[in-house]
Amino acid sequence: MSAPRIPFNQLRPADGPGDERAAIDAAIARVVGSGWYVLGPEVDAFEREFASACGASHAVAVANGTDAIALLLRAAGVGPGDEVLVPAITAAFTALAVTSIGAVPVVVDVEDASLTMDPAAAAAAVTSRTRAILPVHLYGQAADVHALHALAIRHQLAFVEDCCQAHLCTAGGVPVGLRGVGGAFSFYPTKNLGAMGDGGAIITDDAEVATRLRRLRNGGQRDRYHHVETGINSRLDELQAAILRVRLPRLADATRRRRALAARYRRQLPPGVRPVTERHPGHVYHLFPVRVAERDALQAHLRADGIETLIHYPIPLHEQPAFAPFNPAPCPRASAAARQLLSLPLHPHLRDDEVDAVAASVDRFMKGRVFA
Ligand SMILES: Cc1ncc(COP(=O)(O)O)c(C=O)c1O
């Protein structure tokens, strides 16, 4: 099959103005020449810079977003057998972080407009075994943190935020990740802030949590060879940190570009193709999913037109065989959405005329349906 005319994403660093490519090449050469490759000065500097960009007191870099969530849950006191509320629509890794520490993911239905965790459904799912609420700031938009955090306080639950799709996202002017114990980020290459391999970080305003996390990510060592608890190996390497340090200062501009492209889609898409509601202006548009009745036919039409799309996510958590042992309850809103969702291309390198071409192609499909 030939390469799509408009690919879903473009991960290569820009060669043009700003010369991100040359800056990354220089950063890699600096690390190679340093002779220090894991948890070193680049990681230290990135942690300071990322914390500052997020308005947090501390950032702790780890190997990936899944570990970031799992270690943050542990630092929040969640352990084997504890129940953790997770939304039905998310990357399965949110819930896999929960199972990786022996805790129990309790899948909660989503709100119809934003597709983030529904506070009423979350309230109904709280039991005497619930230890934490783990909202996901899905597609770059904050969940209803106000209501969910209030619920956590009411029941004395840990509030742990999955910010893996939400770098620089805010809700009510407050950065995500700082209302409760902390926030977990992924730097998987497709993320708004992407490395050239795996990476992750946790932000927190709690110095004790940060100290514990630094220990947990490095085998539970207090000092070298003194293991005071059973941590894991989740260290970030210097190459990834150096690359992330090049990209972080460019993230605000890239986010503005994502927002402008999303607004352009919203102006042009025909009725019958419904973008997920923008509830907060702090939305950072990691993805641009729309809901449409004939999703599979639209995806085939766009593919034939050379436009690549993806589905986030085709199978909600409660329908995944992996989580069947936890007997998840039905989540009808998530099930209905999963049949209709289609993510259109959106990334900072996408051009205005490419958005126009995608919207025109969607329009042709919808008109063909009306007159079919
Ligand atoms: C919402 C969400 N949570 C968790 C993860 C896991 O992050 P990682 O792939 O870095 O482990 C991802 C990304 O895959 C994600 O999108």
The ligand as an SDF file (V2000), in Angstrom:
LIG
                    3D

 16 16  0  0  0  0  0  0  0  0999 V2000
   -3.7820    7.8750   28.7600 C   0  0  0  0  0  0  0  0  0  0  0  0
   -2.5070    7.0740   28.7770 C   0  0  0  0  0  0  0  0  0  0  0  0
   -2.1200    6.4870   29.9150 N   0  0  0  0  0  0  0  0  0  0  0  0
   -0.9740    5.7680   29.9800 C   0  0  0  0  0  0  0  0  0  0  0  0
   -0.1650    5.6130   28.8880 C   0  0  0  0  0  0  0  0  0  0  0  0
    1.0740    4.7920   29.0220 C   0  0  0  0  0  0  0  0  0  0  0  0
    2.2380    5.5140   28.6810 O   0  0  0  0  0  0  0  0  0  0  0  0
    3.5350    4.7080   28.1560 P   0  0  0  0  0  0  0  0  0  0  0  0
    3.2120    4.1870   26.8050 O   0  0  0  0  0  0  0  0  0  0  0  0
    4.6080    5.7550   28.1320 O   0  0  0  0  0  0  0  0  0  0  0  0
    3.8140    3.6410   29.1440 O   0  0  0  0  0  0  0  0  0  0  0  0
   -0.5280    6.2120   27.6780 C   0  0  0  0  0  0  0  0  0  0  0  0
    0.2820    6.0810   26.4580 C   0  0  0  0  0  0  0  0  0  0  0  0
    0.4620    5.0440   25.9010 O   0  0  0  0  0  0  0  0  0  0  0  0
   -1.7390    6.9520   27.6170 C   0  0  0  0  0  0  0  0  0  0  0  0
   -2.1320    7.5300   26.4710 O   0  0  0  0  0  0  0  0  0  0  0  0
  1  2  1  0
  2  3  1  0
  2 15  2  0
  3  4  2  0
  4  5  1  0
  5  6  1  0
  5 12  2  0
  6  7  1  0
  7  8  1  0
  8  9  2  0
  8 10  1  0
  8 11  1  0
 12 13  1  0
 12 15  1  0
 13 14  2  0
 15 16  1  0
M  END
$$$$
